[in-house]
């Protein structure tokens, strides 16, 4: 089938590629409709690898996806042909210790789309387990459905933050994951979210979410803003979603006593130096996020109810035939861009 293939570092092609996929009794075959370009896709394209995951042979990119069910396995009961769906991209080993403990996102044997050597979904069809395929609410478009994956990360962050009604949260970074973290914090019960970035156009989008105070760190000091808004107490929660090493090291000045820090963004170097004495002086709780576990149903419920609206985040859409140009743009986007998507079949 024709696909967008990463041939090697910095080299993409749109060509036919043979992908061996068998339909099992618990699987569905899906016509892929919209696929978002994730930061990891861009990193594989630009750098050829992420940590231990190195592209050694041609690989189809893409893991944020929506589509339409074309075929169902004999044991599938909850989905039918024609259903509009989105797909959770990681398939864990159900027998692993992590999965049996309910931590399937940490399963070391997970098969995750567009993570070497597993092909992604920038192609016409894919076979996927029905258990990791979710029907879209009628009010949710294919484009929004392809954003459920990054939203799930933001909601996992909100879950790990243990939000209480009325909490004040700070989100560092207004990229896709920062936006999703802010939405997750608001949906979880925060009375206000303070979101920081250097890109004013992205902050302007975040300001449309509701109880959000934006801070352009080139113009304002985040600590001054947080303390002014909390009467000098500090934020209950700080969520680091930028992956910036310097930002990740300086969170505790924003935090109230007994507050919670959640590290969501992954620094490129993998290393962050923190002032542990500041953390100890506040008896801060530190949480981390790696993907998500059983969050898709919650995300779709919030989207279907209208509590979360992802439409403003879909800023750039390319046709499949222009997929290489889409990646070139995603590698060097305009400040007004949040999420770049590629649209496949007209369904």
Secondary structure, DSSP 8 states (H G I E B T S, - for coil): -EEEEEEETTEEEEEE--------TTEEEEEEEEEE--HHHHHHHHHSEETTEE--S-EE---EEEEEEEEE-TT--S--TT-EEEE--EE--TTSHHHHTT-GGG-TT-EETTBTTB--S-BSEEEEEGGGEEE--TTS-HHHHTTHHHHHHHHHHHHHHT--TT-EEEEE--SHHHHHHHHHHHHHT-SEEEEEES-HHHHHHHGGGSSEEEEETTTS-HHHHHHHHTTTS-EEEEEE-S--HHHHH--GGGEEEEEEEEE-S--TTS-----HHHHHHTT-EEEE--S-SS-HHHHHHHHHTTS---GGGEEEEEEGGGHHHHHHHHHT--TT-SEEEEE-S--
